[in-house]
Amino acid sequence: MINPTKLMRGAVSAIALMGAAPLVAGGVPVFGVVSAYAQEQLVGSVLFEGNRRFSDKQLLAMVDLSSSGVFSQQRLAADIESIRQAYDRDGFMSVGVTARTEATADGRVRVVFQVNEGERAGIAAINFTGNNAIGAGSLKGAMLTKETGVLSWLLRDDTYDEQKLAVDRERIRLYYANRGYPDAQVNSVAEYDASRNAYFINFTVNEGQPYEFGNVNIETSINGLNTNVLKGTVKTGQGGRYSVADLQKTLEDMAYEATAQGYSFADVRARLDRDVATGTFNITYLVDEGARVYVERINITGNTKTRDFVIRREFEFGEGDPFNRSMVIRGRSKVEALGFFSKVEISTAPGSSPDKVVLNVNVTETSTGEYGATAGYSTVDGILGEVSLTERNFLGRGQYLRAAIGATQSGRTFDFSFTEPRFMGMKVSAGVDAYHRIYDETTTTFYGSQVTGGQVRLGVPITSTLNAGLFAGYERKIISDTKDNPQYRSSLVTDKQEFNKAFIGYNLVWNGVDSVKNPTEGLYATFSQQYIGWDHNLLKTEARARYFMPLLDDSGIVASVRGQAGVVNSMNNTGVHAVEAFTPGSQLIRGFQPRGIGPRLTSGEYLGATMYAGVSAEIEFPIPGLPESYGLSGAIWADAAWIDGSNLPNINTGAAAPVGVSAGSVDQPWRTSVGASLIWDSPFGPLRGDVAHVLNKSTDDRTQVFQFTISTLL
């Protein structure tokens, strides 16, 4: 669609290049007169007025007058247009740019650009026609361009840009191609509404015929290659919907597996036979010996901060090794996964001989440091805040560093963490954590504490989805029980009582979900064990798992089932002290306060539990009528939990004899609840509010109807 404002601006620029002196860009052009003596004068300085979106430094980089140093009408007109185009690309359609010149004492010219930014144009609506198989909400989620929403002022993702729109058309086409529609065609038209200062973007989709994968075979000309092992890499199973991504992933994994078997030059291609009548693609994977080409040199450019070795180590080959395209693709994916670069481009060039190739890796670095101060509210901790410093690429060596100071209404925290992802050059991560935490005494906790500790840890990848970790550390806890009211005096600990513990353990993490941030399919599970010694003699074991599955394709409705369990055992039968017992609450079953379930004394003091188990079922869904860009979704759920309250003689109080265990705290080991949630994928992290209705509880349990927390994977 032709934009009259842009047409007028183009005319103004054309007149400027013919020798006139337009001093305005945007709106109605105004022509001024600049004294003839200024034509040959040097530019003394360039100033800007009225600019808020771009800083003086950013605008200075856009104008030619500042770098050339010589004033001319043509340069002035070109600089005005350059500034206007920068605002135009950022969505300021009604921007006006004027310029004036002032003579300086030394005979030079001072140029002052005056910017009237106006209001930024947004995206009023994104509409689709022809999308019968996939909903508009799912397609909008695949796009970079978003409709104007409540957070658009912060995210600035509602700016109209034709180049970005071209990328969106391709993203929508690929979205269809990965969901059974390889022939989908996508067109778009953008219309600007001056009265609303916003765009309406209309997409027309021709979906084409849906296809599934048919018969799958593997053929090879390489003697000794185990094709049975290659079958495990196939993602295009018979009966599954056609997917370009699954096809490409199979090609990469199959070539990688052939390389792992010792055939470094293996080349994998796919032969597709389309059967229109049945709507299937029969696939034959051809595994043959490729050309014997070697990597002569790897050139890395664009990394001003990141060291070369941080990038090189992500490629599982080096200079002089066989060149394998699947290894290159896998290496690029690993470099992208580092999160240090906004763009990673890899190209090849001929080497010094026909059997050699030069690999050129060009990266565009992005910010890896975060300095922040956050504040919020949680129903668990009340008002809370944190000041933190995080660097994900410390000194350009790929190391992770974080230091944070936090505060809540009932405590303060001081944390430090450092991780080296490639300890001694191996595929092993190593790290150290240190912390000091102060928990105030309250009427519900009966005593406070000061906890100081730290640990060292190692992480080892076992497979692409399974990782193992080892850790060991020390912690010192000093109890504070100073309240004068005897009613709130603890029966489990005494004031200034000290507990020391040394611990060592391991954990296993299985990450089989399609996305850690927004999972829709797969299993995520953890298992950990640790031995706790010094003042204790305990073995603590915990396991958690959650399985995700889409209920309806491309509807955004995802179901999940979560299970968790834990047990702490005394190794010498002397009991488990309350300070090391589990304190399950809303993280186990919603609808209950922290430390709200489990055995407690008749005074109300919480004992904790030596065993727990829980299961939860949840369905998350997009909220109808709300734009996807809001990041809001809803959920309904049901929780059930079992708390050990029958083995109380194994709980060693470590102090004077308790006043007795409340019978009401152990009369019902099972708790159940149901509820609904509102989840917000905010710029500050995933937040959720849960409204719960408790169905079953013990007499002394403490419930809560609403809780506001950070959403977690488990």
Secondary structure, DSSP 8 states (H G I E B T S, - for coil): ---HHHHHHHHHHHHHHTT--B-EESSS--B----GGGGG-BEEEEEEES--SS-HHHHHTT-SHHHH-B--HHHHHHHHHHHHHHHHHTT-TT-EEEEEEEE-TTS-EEEEEEEE-----EEEEEEEES-SSS-HHHHHHT-S-----TTHHHH------HHHHHHHHHHHHHHHHTTT-TT-EEEEEEEEETTTTEEEEEEEEE-----EEEEEEEEE--TT--HHHHGGG----TTSB--HHHHHHHHHHHHHHHHHTT-TTEEEEEEEEEETTTTEEEEEEEEEE----EEEEEEEES-SSS-HHHHHTTSS--TTSB--HHHHHHHHHHHHHTSSEEEEEEEEEE-SSTTEEEEEEEEEE---EEEEEEEEEETTTEEEEEEEEEEEEETTTTEEEEEEEEEETTEEEEEEEEEESSGGGSS-EEEEEEEEEEE---TTTS-EEEEEEEEEEEEEE-SSSEEEEEEEEEEEEEEE---S-GGG--SS--TT-EEEEEEEEEEEEEE--S-SSS--SEEEEEEEEEEEEES--EEEEEEEEEEEEESSTTS--EEEEEEEEEEEEETTSS-EEGGGSB--STTTSTTB-TT-SS-BBTTS-B--BSEEEEEEEEEEEE-TTS-GGG-EEEEEEEEEEEE--S-GGGEE--SS--S-B-GGGSS--EEEEEEEEEEEEETTEEEEEEEEEEEE--TT--B-SEEEEE----
